[in-house]
Amino acid sequence: MLDYNQPIDRARQPTGSEASQRKSEASFNVLELVNLLWRRKIAIASAALIGACLAVTVGKSLTPRYTATAQLYVDPRELQLVDRELTPRAQDVSGMSMVVESQARLITSNSVLLQVIQQAGLDKDPEFGGGDSKTLTSSLLSLIGLQPRAPSAAEAKEVQLAALDALNKHITIRKTEKSFIVDIEVWSIDPAKAAMLANTLTNTYLTESRNSQALAARRATSELSGRLKELRERLRNAETALATYKAQNNFVGTQDSLISDQQLSSSNQRLSAARAATMDAQARLDQIEANKRTAADAGAIPEALQSPTIANLRAQYADARKKYAEQTAELGPRHPALRQTEKQVEDLKRTINEEIERFALSAKNDLTRARDYEASLNRALEVQKRQSVQLSQAAVRLRELEREADASRDVYQSFLKRSRETEEQETLNTSAARVIGEATVPQRRSFPPGMSLFAMIGLIFGALAAACWFVAAEHLFNGATAPEPNRRERAPEPDVSKPQGEAAAPALALVEKPLIARLQEADVIRTLGAILATGGGVDLTRLGWPTLRPGFPLTTLLNALRDMRAAMVRRAGGKTTPVMALVGAGDTERSVTALNFALAAARDGGRVLMIDADHEAHTLSNKVNRPGKNEPGKLGWLSIGNKAAREIKAVNGISVLPATESDAGKAANAIRRAIAQARSAGGYDLVILDGPAVPLSATGRKLLDSADALVAVLPTSLDINESMEEILTALGGAERKLVGVVLDELTPATQTRQRGKQYA
């Protein structure tokens, strides 16, 4: 059963203690409190004046303080004066911030503050725990001719520590957010002293920073110089051992290679040349011998052709042969001239052969000499190889000694160079910290504030104290204020959960408790108006209405909508395409809720068909059915009997069927036919009806008969109870189909809202 007056934040009736507490609270009367305070106005005003006077007196008695501020720029990126610094610089922002904060803490370190105390003489200043040397006791002693006792070292140390503690309390360091600026605030009872201490503190810090850098460089130089002597001795020993080992093992050569290696390479080259010469001599001798064994001309060898002697003899031989041929034709075979010419030809031929024999003998001698030279080179190379093997075995130790000498030399040179760099860095100031604002003498005190503020505070506290006193006295002695006789208590709502015989209550229908969902601003996102084309379809999230956030995780709203769909499926009794109708008082609120209901179902993978069942307002159709935007979907036959009211396929997985322009009866019949067509085709998992409008007409009641479940939309800008009563009255017997209620909290806050109500 529905209970229309149950608040949202209350799920049970108040207990007896809670009821008594509320009754006690209700008995408090603000009007009587005002009357009480008005009757005591003179006493309250007097107490306020007394409090103001006391506050001003206290303010006058306080010792004034004057605060001086000096600004310091601490840049962690120090000056790059040399390539290698002693300490690495901060690279990222967090590292730089840590460096600046560390420097800010260094300003109030004991070493810096002790120097400030010594320079400003604060150990003798009474404000900082010190005492003037001209005290009363010392003056009396000087009158009688006695010198006061000098303070001991322990006493001086104690006074200095007291001044250090007091000075630390007088200093405030403030670092400006996201900057390298540090504000140094120092207060004192003397404005000139406050400015002097602030400037002294900044100068002392800068001096201490420079001294610390120089000290670090000096310490590094001392450490490096102390190691140089040992490194120099180690390098000398390594180089001496290397030179001695070379001399003992005859490692003599240039800087690039040893002489033995050079000789071995040269001998190998000469041996290769000797082998080539031997092979050439052997080939030349073989050619000469072959020509001699064959019938070929012996003078055809290259050496004979290049010899001028052979060439001259061959020319004479040719002339003699020519002459012999001529004489043979003219003279007889026994002619003396012919016989003499023939002998001359034979002599020239024999002379040529003798010359060829000398070439062969020379070739044999060359071959013998080349073989002997090659053999001697082979013997010398073998000796050099044995020596090279011995030197290679000794070179292992040589390379080890060379590596030790090179390592010692590199380390020594590195230390020597770094020592010279750190020695020069002692005189360099790489700090980028500087004073950007010196402290000036403050003209106004920082504490206490103005007397007007003290007077106002005393006035307020005095008046409040007197008022509280009179109210407490009134309640303690006269009791609590009774409620006014004319106050009316709200009559309790009848308990409709009881049977009709137990209490006389209005007749309310017994229905199953519907699910309740709240549509809030946190669940939706608002877009620009008008339909924006995305690809080849219509995007229902671009209508200008608030729609569910894309990618939003499962929330209470989405879970409630999913439970409503599950309840609808149970009531549908196994129908292929269940139908849900959304009804409500506001047309726009109902249409927005119906659209988000469809988007939630499409997000879960369902195929949704939305039908505008409000033939009067046409709120959904006016948003979607615009010129140039409606295109037939895949089920092009699905329509409400009108070409202009054809199905519109959206890119969100939702199809929209706009309302027709015909009368209510024809529109309802067309919607029922469209539902029947969708169920027969089986192309949709859910059909959502946007409407009909409330109050329901006869056609609207018939249209609800086609729905399997109903969801009521209640705008919180209207009275929830009255809206729900109106919907239940309009539904009549169809209220048993009510599976859910959506509280629309998206209405602008300018309208009156009825909050704190829910359904139980």
C-alpha positions in Angstrom: 0.0 0.0 0.0 1.3 3.5 -0.8 2.0 5.9 2.1 2.2 9.4 0.6 3.5 11.2 3.7 6.5 9.1 4.6 9.7 11.2 4.5 12.7 10.0 2.4 15.1 10.0 5.3 12.8 8.1 7.7 11.9 4.5 7.3 10.1 4.0 10.7 7.8 5.8 13.1 9.5 7.9 15.8 10.0 6.2 19.1 8.7 7.6 22.4 12.0 9.3 23.3 12.2 10.9 19.9 8.6 12.1 20.1 9.2 13.6 23.6 12.4 15.3 22.3 10.6 16.8 19.4 7.8 18.0 21.7 10.4 19.6 24.0 12.0 21.3 21.0 8.6 22.4 19.7 7.9 24.0 23.1 10.7 26.5 22.7 9.2 29.8 21.7 11.5 32.3 19.9 9.0 35.1 20.5 9.3 34.7 24.3 13.1 34.7 24.0 13.0 38.0 22.2 10.6 39.4 24.9 12.9 38.2 27.6 16.0 39.9 26.0 14.0 43.0 25.3 13.0 43.3 29.0 16.7 43.0 30.0 18.0 45.3 27.3 19.4 47.9 29.7 21.3 45.2 31.7 22.6 43.6 28.5 23.7 47.0 27.1 25.5 47.8 30.4 27.2 44.4 30.3 28.2 45.1 26.7 29.7 48.5 27.6 31.6 47.0 30.6 33.0 44.2 28.3 34.1 46.9 25.7 35.9 48.9 28.5 37.6 45.8 29.8 38.7 44.7 26.3 40.1 48.2 25.6 41.9 48.2 29.0 43.4 44.8 28.2 44.5 46.0 24.8 46.1 49.1 26.3 48.0 46.9 28.8 49.5 44.7 26.1 53.1 45.4 25.0 53.0 46.5 21.3 55.0 44.5 18.7 56.4 45.8 15.5 57.1 43.4 12.6 59.7 44.0 9.9 59.8 41.9 6.8 62.7 41.2 4.5 62.3 39.3 1.2 64.9 36.9 0.0 65.1 35.2 -3.4 66.6 31.7 -3.0 67.2 30.2 -6.4 68.2 26.5 -6.3 69.6 26.8 -9.8 73.0 28.1 -8.8 75.3 30.0 -11.2 77.1 27.8 -13.7 80.6 29.1 -13.3 82.5 25.8 -13.9 81.6 22.7 -15.8 81.6 20.4 -12.8 80.1 21.6 -9.5 80.7 20.1 -6.0 77.0 19.3 -5.5 74.4 18.4 -8.2 71.7 20.8 -8.9 68.0 20.0 -8.4 66.4 19.1 -11.7 62.6 18.6 -11.1 60.1 21.0 -9.5 59.8 18.9 -6.3 63.6 18.8 -5.9 63.8 22.6 -6.3 61.0 23.1 -3.8 62.9 20.9 -1.3 66.1 22.9 -1.8 64.2 26.2 -1.2 62.6 24.8 2.0 65.9 23.5 3.2 67.4 26.9 2.7 64.5 28.5 4.5 65.2 26.2 7.5 68.9 27.1 7.3 68.0 30.8 7.9 66.9 30.0 11.5 69.7 27.5 12.2 71.7 28.0 15.4 74.9 28.9 13.5 73.2 31.8 11.7 71.2 33.0 14.8 74.3 32.9 17.0 76.2 35.2 14.6 73.1 37.6 14.6 73.2 37.6 18.4 76.9 38.4 18.4 76.6 41.1 15.8 73.6 42.8 17.3 74.6 42.3 21.0 71.3 40.6 21.9 73.0 38.7 24.8 72.9 42.1 26.6 69.4 43.1 25.5 66.7 42.6 28.2 64.1 41.9 25.5 66.0 38.7 24.5 66.8 37.5 28.0 70.1 39.5 28.5 70.9 42.1 31.1 72.6 45.5 30.9 76.1 45.5 32.2 75.3 48.6 34.2 73.0 47.0 36.7 72.2 48.4 40.2 74.5 46.0 41.9 77.4 46.9 39.6 76.7 50.6 40.1 76.8 50.3 44.0 80.0 48.3 43.8 81.6 50.9 41.6 80.7 53.6 44.1 82.7 51.9 46.8 85.6 51.2 44.5 85.0 47.6 43.8 84.8 46.1 40.3 82.0 43.7 39.6 82.9 40.1 38.9 83.1 39.2 35.3 80.6 36.5 34.3 82.0 33.0 33.9 82.0 31.1 30.6 79.1 28.9 31.8 77.0 32.0 32.7 77.8 33.7 29.3 76.9 30.5 27.5 73.6 30.3 29.4 72.8 33.9 28.6 73.6 33.3 24.9 71.3 30.2 24.8 68.5 32.2 26.4 69.0 34.9 23.7 69.0 32.2 21.0 65.7 30.8 22.2 64.1 34.2 22.4 65.3 35.3 19.0 64.0 32.0 17.5 60.6 32.9 18.8 60.8 36.4 17.3 61.4 35.1 13.8 58.9 33.7 11.3 59.9 32.3 7.9 57.3 32.2 5.2 57.8 30.6 1.8 55.5 31.9 -1.0 53.6 29.0 -2.7 55.1 28.0 -6.1 57.9 30.5 -6.0 61.5 30.9 -4.7 60.6 33.9 -2.6 61.2 33.6 1.2 59.7 36.2 3.6 61.7 36.8 6.8 59.5 38.4 9.5 61.1 39.6 12.8 59.1 41.3 15.5 60.3 43.4 18.4 59.0 46.0 20.7 61.3 48.6 19.0 60.4 49.1 15.3 64.0 50.1 14.4 65.4 47.1 16.1 63.0 44.8 14.2 64.2 46.2 10.8 67.8 45.9 11.9 67.4 42.3 13.0 65.7 41.3 9.8 68.4 42.9 7.6 71.2 41.4 9.8 69.6 38.0 9.6 69.5 38.1 5.8 73.0 39.4 5.5 74.3 36.8 7.9 72.5 34.0 6.0 74.0 35.0 2.7 77.5 35.3 4.3 77.0 31.9 5.9 75.9 30.4 2.6 79.0 31.7 0.8 81.3 30.5 3.7 79.7 27.0 3.6 80.4 26.8 -0.1 84.0 27.9 0.3 84.4 25.5 3.2 83.1 22.6 1.2 85.5 23.5 -1.7 88.4 23.9 0.7 87.7 20.5 2.3 87.4 18.9 -1.1 90.7 20.4 -2.1 92.4 19.2 1.0 91.1 15.7 0.5 92.2 15.6 -3.1 95.7 17.1 -2.3 96.2 14.5 0.4 95.6 11.8 -2.2 97.8 13.3 -4.9 101.1 12.3 -3.2 100.1 8.7 -2.9 98.7 8.6 -6.5 101.9 10.2 -7.8 104.1 7.6 -6.1 101.9 4.8 -7.4 102.2 6.1 -10.9 106.0 6.4 -10.7 106.3 2.8 -9.4 104.0 1.5 -12.2 106.0 3.3 -15.0 109.3 2.2 -13.5 108.2 -1.5 -13.4 107.0 -1.2 -17.0 110.3 0.2 -18.3 112.4 -2.4 -16.4 110.3 -5.2 -17.8 110.7 -3.9 -21.3 114.5 -3.7 -21.0 114.7 -7.2 -19.5 112.7 -8.8 -22.2 114.1 -6.7 -25.1 110.8 -5.0 -25.9 112.3 -2.3 -28.2 110.3 -0.5 -30.8 108.4 2.5 -31.7 105.3 3.7 -30.0 103.0 1.7 -32.3 104.8 -1.7 -32.4 108.0 -3.6 -31.4 111.1 -4.0 -33.6 110.7 -7.8 -33.5 107.2 -7.5 -34.9 108.4 -5.2 -37.6 111.3 -7.6 -38.6 109.0 -10.5 -38.6 106.6 -8.7 -41.0 109.5 -7.6 -43.2 110.9 -11.1 -43.4 107.6 -12.6 -44.3 107.2 -10.1 -47.1 110.7 -10.8 -48.4 110.1 -14.6 -48.2 106.9 -14.2 -50.3 108.9 -12.1 -52.9 111.7 -14.8 -53.0 109.1 -17.6 -53.5 107.6 -15.6 -56.3 111.1 -15.1 -57.9 111.9 -18.8 -57.6 108.7 -19.8 -59.3 109.4 -17.2 -62.1 112.9 -18.6 -62.7 111.6 -22.2 -62.7 108.9 -21.2 -65.3 111.5 -19.5 -67.5 113.8 -22.5 -67.4 111.0 -24.9 -68.1 110.0 -22.9 -71.2 113.5 -22.8 -72.5 113.9 -26.6 -72.0 110.6 -27.2 -73.7 111.6 -25.2 -76.8 114.8 -27.2 -77.0 113.0 -30.5 -76.8 110.5 -29.6 -79.5 111.2 -28.6 -83.2 110.1 -25.1 -82.5 112.3 -22.2 -83.1 114.7 -21.9 -80.1 114.8 -18.1 -80.5 111.1 -17.7 -79.8 111.5 -17.3 -76.1 110.9 -13.8 -74.6 114.5 -13.4 -73.5 115.8 -14.2 -77.1 113.4 -11.8 -78.6 114.5 -9.0 -76.3 118.2 -9.7 -76.8 119.9 -7.3 -79.3 122.6 -9.9 -80.1 120.1 -12.6 -81.0 118.2 -10.0 -83.1 121.4 -9.1 -85.0 122.3 -12.8 -85.6 118.8 -13.5 -86.8 119.0 -10.6 -89.2 122.4 -11.9 -90.5 120.9 -15.4 -90.7 118.0 -14.1 -92.7 120.3 -12.3 -95.2 122.4 -15.4 -95.6 119.4 -17.6 -96.2 118.2 -15.1 -98.8 121.6 -15.0 -100.5 121.7 -18.8 -100.4 118.4 -19.1 -102.1 119.4 -16.7 -104.9 122.7 -18.5 -105.5 120.9 -21.9 -105.6 118.8 -20.7 -108.4 121.7 -19.3 -110.4 124.7 -21.6 -109.5 125.1 -25.3 -109.4 125.1 -27.3 -106.2 128.9 -27.7 -106.2 129.7 -24.1 -106.9 132.3 -22.7 -104.5 130.3 -19.5 -103.8 127.2 -21.6 -103.0 129.2 -23.8 -100.7 130.6 -20.8 -98.9 127.1 -19.3 -98.4 125.8 -22.5 -97.1 128.6 -22.7 -94.6 127.9 -19.2 -93.5 124.2 -20.1 -92.9 125.2 -23.1 -90.8 127.7 -21.0 -88.7 125.0 -18.3 -88.0 122.5 -21.0 -87.0 125.0 -22.6 -84.6 125.9 -19.2 -83.2 122.2 -18.5 -82.5 121.8 -21.9 -80.7 124.9 -21.2 -78.6 123.3 -17.9 -77.5 120.1 -19.8 -76.6 122.2 -22.2 -74.6 123.7 -19.4 -72.7 120.1 -18.1 -71.9 119.2 -21.6 -70.6 122.4 -21.7 -68.4 121.6 -18.2 -67.1 118.0 -19.4 -66.3 119.5 -22.4 -64.4 121.8 -20.1 -62.4 118.9 -17.7 -61.6 116.8 -20.6 -60.4 119.6 -22.0 -58.2 120.2 -18.5 -56.7 116.5 -17.9 -56.0 116.2 -21.3 -54.3 119.2 -20.6 -52.1 117.8 -17.1 -51.2 114.4 -18.6 -50.4 116.0 -21.2 -48.1 118.0 -18.6 -46.2 114.9 -16.5 -45.7 113.0 -19.5 -44.4 115.7 -20.3 -41.9 115.7 -16.6 -40.7 111.9 -16.5 -40.5 111.8 -19.6 -38.4 114.3 -18.1 -36.0 112.2 -14.9 -35.8 109.0 -16.9 -35.2 110.5 -18.6 -32.2 111.6 -15.3 -30.9 108.2 -13.8 -31.5 106.5 -16.7 -29.6 108.8 -16.0 -26.6 108.1 -12.3 -26.8 104.3 -13.0 -27.0 104.5 -15.0 -23.8 106.3 -12.2 -22.1 103.9 -9.6 -23.6 101.1 -10.9 -21.3 102.9 -9.5 -18.3 103.8 -6.4 -20.3 100.2 -5.6 -21.1 99.3 -6.1 -17.5 102.0 -3.6 -16.5 100.8 -1.2 -19.2 97.2 -1.3 -17.9 98.3 -0.7 -14.4 100.4 2.3 -15.5 97.6 3.7 -17.7 95.0 3.3 -14.8 97.3 5.0 -12.3 98.0 7.8 -14.8 94.3 8.4 -15.5 93.4 8.5 -11.8 96.3 10.8 -11.0 95.4 13.2 -13.8 91.8 13.2 -12.8 92.6 13.9 -9.2 95.1 16.6 -10.2 92.6 18.4 -12.5 89.8 18.2 -9.9 92.1 19.5 -7.2 93.0 22.5 -9.3 89.2 23.1 -10.0 88.1 22.9 -6.4 91.0 25.2 -5.4 89.7 27.8 -7.8 86.1 27.3 -6.6 87.1 28.4 -3.1 87.1 32.0 -4.3 83.9 31.7 -6.5 80.4 32.4 -5.2 77.9 30.3 -7.2 74.9 31.0 -5.0 72.0 32.8 -6.7 70.3 33.8 -3.4 70.0 37.6 -3.0 68.0 40.1 -1.1 65.1 41.5 -3.2 63.5 43.6 -0.4 65.3 45.0 2.6 63.3 45.4 5.8 62.2 48.9 6.6 61.1 50.4 9.9 57.5 49.4 10.4 55.1 52.4 10.9 52.3 50.4 12.5 52.3 47.7 15.1 51.4 44.2 14.3 50.1 43.3 17.7 47.8 44.1 19.4 45.2 45.1 16.8 43.3 48.4 16.9 41.4 49.4 20.0 38.2 49.6 17.9 38.4 45.8 17.3 39.0 45.2 21.0 36.0 47.4 21.8 33.8 45.5 19.3 34.9 42.1 20.6 34.3 43.2 24.2 30.9 44.6 23.3 29.8 41.4 21.6 31.1 39.1 24.2 29.6 41.2 27.0 26.2 41.3 25.4 26.3 37.5 24.6 27.4 36.7 28.2 24.6 38.8 29.7 22.0 37.3 27.3 23.0 33.8 28.1 22.9 34.5 31.8 19.4 35.8 31.7 18.2 33.0 29.4 19.7 30.4 31.7 18.3 32.0 34.8 14.9 32.2 33.3 14.9 28.4 32.4 16.4 27.4 35.7 14.1 29.3 38.0 10.9 29.7 36.0 10.9 26.4 34.0 10.7 25.9 30.2 8.4 28.1 28.1 5.0 26.5 27.6 3.7 26.1 24.1 1.2 28.6 22.9 -2.4 27.7 23.2 -3.2 28.5 19.6 -0.4 26.2 18.1 -1.8 23.5 16.0 -0.4 20.1 15.7 -0.5 18.4 12.4 -3.0 15.6 12.5 -1.4 12.2 12.1 -2.0 10.5 8.8 -4.3 7.5 9.0 -2.6 4.2 9.0 -3.9 2.7 5.9 -1.9 -0.6 6.4 -4.5 -1.6 9.1 -7.7 -3.5 8.1 -10.7 -1.4 7.5 -12.4 -2.8 10.6 -9.7 -1.4 12.9 -9.7 2.2 11.9 -11.8 4.5 9.7 -9.4 5.5 7.0 -9.8 6.6 3.4 -10.2 3.8 1.0 -6.9 3.3 -0.8 -6.1 0.6 -3.2 -3.8 -2.2 -2.1 -1.1 -2.5 -4.7 2.4 -4.0 -4.8 5.0 -1.6 -3.6 6.6 -0.1 -6.7 10.4 0.5 -7.1 11.5 4.1 -6.6 14.3 5.7 -8.6 15.7 9.3 -8.4 16.8 11.1 -11.5 19.4 13.6 -10.3 21.8 16.1 -11.9 24.7 13.8 -11.0 23.3 11.1 -13.3 22.9 13.2 -16.5 24.8 15.5 -18.7 23.3 18.5 -20.6 24.1 19.0 -24.3 23.4 21.7 -26.9 19.9 21.8 -28.4 18.9 20.5 -31.8 19.7 17.1 -33.3 23.3 16.8 -34.4 24.0 14.3 -37.1 26.6 11.7 -36.2 27.6 9.6 -39.2 24.4 8.6 -41.0 21.8 8.7 -38.2 20.3 10.7 -35.4 21.9 10.9 -31.9 19.3 11.0 -29.2 21.8 12.4 -26.7 21.9 15.6 -28.7 18.3 16.8 -28.3 19.1 19.4 -25.8 17.6 17.3 -23.0 19.6 16.0 -20.0 20.7 12.5 -20.8 22.6 9.8 -19.0 26.4 10.4 -18.8 28.3 8.3 -21.3 30.5 5.6 -19.7 28.9 6.4 -16.3 29.3 3.3 -14.0 26.4 1.5 -12.5 24.6 3.8 -10.1 21.5 3.6 -7.9 19.5 5.0 -10.8 20.7 2.5 -13.4 20.2 -0.4 -11.0 16.6 0.8 -10.2 15.8 1.1 -13.9 17.1 -2.4 -14.5 15.0 -3.8 -11.7 11.9 -2.1 -13.2 12.6 -3.8 -16.5 12.9 -7.1 -14.7 9.6 -6.6 -13.0 8.0 -5.7 -16.4 9.4 -8.9 -17.9 7.9 -10.9 -15.0 4.5 -9.3 -15.5 4.6 -9.7 -19.3 4.3 -13.5 -18.8 6.8 -14.5 -21.5 5.8 -12.1 -24.3 8.5 -11.6 -26.9 8.4 -7.8 -26.8 7.1 -6.4 -23.5 5.6 -2.9 -23.5 6.1 -0.3 -20.8 4.2 3.0 -20.6 5.5 6.1 -18.7 2.8 8.4 -17.3 3.2 11.6 -15.4 1.8 15.1 -14.8 4.5 17.0 -16.6 4.9 16.3 -20.4 8.5 17.4 -20.7 9.6 15.6 -17.5 7.9 12.4 -18.6 9.5 12.5 -22.1 12.9 13.2 -20.6 12.5 10.3 -18.2 11.3 8.0 -21.0 14.3 8.9 -23.2 16.7 8.1 -20.3 14.8 4.9 -19.6 15.4 3.9 -23.2 19.0 4.9 -23.1 19.6 2.8 -20.0 18.0 -0.3 -21.7 20.0 0.3 -24.9 23.2 0.6 -22.8 22.5 -3.0 -21.5 22.3 -4.2 -25.1 18.6 -4.1 -25.6 16.8 -3.1 -28.9 14.3 -0.4 -27.9 11.4 1.1 -29.7 10.1 4.4 -28.4 6.5 5.5 -29.4 5.2 9.0 -28.7 1.8 8.1 -27.2 0.9 11.7 -26.3 -1.3 12.8 -29.2 -1.8 16.3 -27.6 1.6 17.6 -26.6 3.9 15.7 -29.0 6.9 16.6 -26.9 9.1 13.8 -28.1 8.0 14.1 -31.7 8.7 17.8 -31.8 12.3 17.1 -30.6 13.0 14.2 -33.0 10.8 14.6 -36.0 12.5 17.6 -37.7 12.8 18.3 -41.5 15.7 16.4 -43.0 16.4 14.3 -39.9 13.8 11.5 -40.0 14.8 8.6 -42.2 13.2 5.1 -42.5 14.9 2.5 -40.4 15.6 -1.1 -41.2 11.9 -1.9 -40.6 10.7 0.7 -43.1 7.1 -0.6 -43.0 6.8 0.3 -39.3 4.7 3.5 -39.1 1.6 4.9 -37.6 -0.3 5.2 -40.8 1.4 8.3 -42.0 4.5 8.8 -44.1 5.6 11.7 -41.8 5.3 9.4 -38.8 7.7 6.7 -40.0 10.2 5.0 -37.7 13.4 7.0 -37.1 16.5 4.9 -36.5 18.9 6.5 -34.0 22.6 5.7 -33.6 22.0 4.9 -29.9 20.3 1.5 -30.7 16.9 3.1 -30.3 14.1 3.5 -32.8 11.6 6.4 -32.4 8.1 6.3 -33.8 6.7 9.9 -33.8 3.1 10.7 -33.0 0.5 11.0 -35.9 -1.5 14.2 -36.5 -4.8 12.3 -36.6 -7.4 12.3 -33.8 -7.0 10.4 -30.5 -8.9 7.3 -31.5 -7.0 6.8 -34.8 -3.7 7.6 -33.1 -4.3 4.9 -30.4 -5.3 2.3 -32.9 -2.2 3.1 -35.0 0.0 2.7 -31.9 -1.6 -0.7 -31.1 -1.1 -1.8 -34.7 2.6 -0.7 -34.5 3.1 -2.7 -31.3 1.5 -5.7 -32.9 3.8 -5.4 -35.9 6.9 -5.0 -33.7 5.9 -8.1 -31.7 5.3 -10.2 -34.8 8.5 -9.1 -36.5 10.6 -9.7 -33.3 13.0 -6.9 -34.0 12.8 -5.3 -30.6 13.4 -6.3 -27.0 11.4 -3.5 -25.4 8.7 -1.0 -26.4 8.4 2.2 -24.4 5.3 4.4 -24.7 5.9 8.1 -23.9 2.4 8.7 -22.5 -0.5 8.9 -22.7 -1.0 12.3 -20.9 -2.6 12.6 -17.5 -5.6 13.0 -17.0 -6.3 10.0 -19.1 -8.9 10.0 -21.8 -10.9 7.0 -22.9 -8.4 6.3 -25.7 -5.6 6.7 -23.3 -7.1 4.1 -21.0 -7.5 1.7 -23.9 -3.9 2.3 -24.9 -2.7 1.4 -21.3 -4.4 -2.0 -21.8 -1.7 -2.8 -24.4 1.0 -2.0 -21.8 2.5 -4.8 -19.6 3.8 -2.4 -17.0 3.6 1.3 -15.9 6.1 3.7 -14.5 5.0 7.0 -12.9 7.1 10.1 -13.4 6.8 12.6 -10.5 8.6 16.0 -10.9 9.8 17.1 -7.5 9.0 20.7 -8.4 5.3 19.7 -7.8 3.7 18.2 -4.7 4.6 14.6 -4.9 1.6 13.3 -2.9 -0.9 15.2 -5.0 0.7 14.2 -8.2 0.7 10.5 -7.1 -2.9 10.7 -6.0 -3.8 12.2 -9.4 -2.0 9.4 -11.3 -3.5 6.6 -9.2 -7.0 8.1 -9.6 -6.4 8.4 -13.4 -5.1 4.8 -13.7 -8.1 3.3 -11.9 -7.9 -0.5 -12.3 -4.6 -0.2 -14.3 -2.7 0.8 -11.1 -1.9 -2.9 -10.6 0.5 -2.6 -13.5 2.5 0.1 -11.7 6.1 -1.3 -11.2 8.1 1.9 -10.5 8.1 5.5 -9.7 10.8 7.9 -10.9 11.3 11.1 -8.9 12.5 13.7 -11.4 14.9 16.2 -9.5 16.1 17.9 -12.7 13.6 20.8 -12.5 15.3 24.2 -11.9 15.6 25.4 -8.3 13.5 28.5 -9.0 10.3 26.5 -8.6 9.0 25.2 -5.3 10.1 21.7 -4.5 8.5 19.1 -2.2 11.4 17.2 -0.8 11.7 14.6 1.9 9.0 12.3 0.6 9.1 8.7 -0.5 6.8 5.7 -0.9 6.8 2.8 1.4 
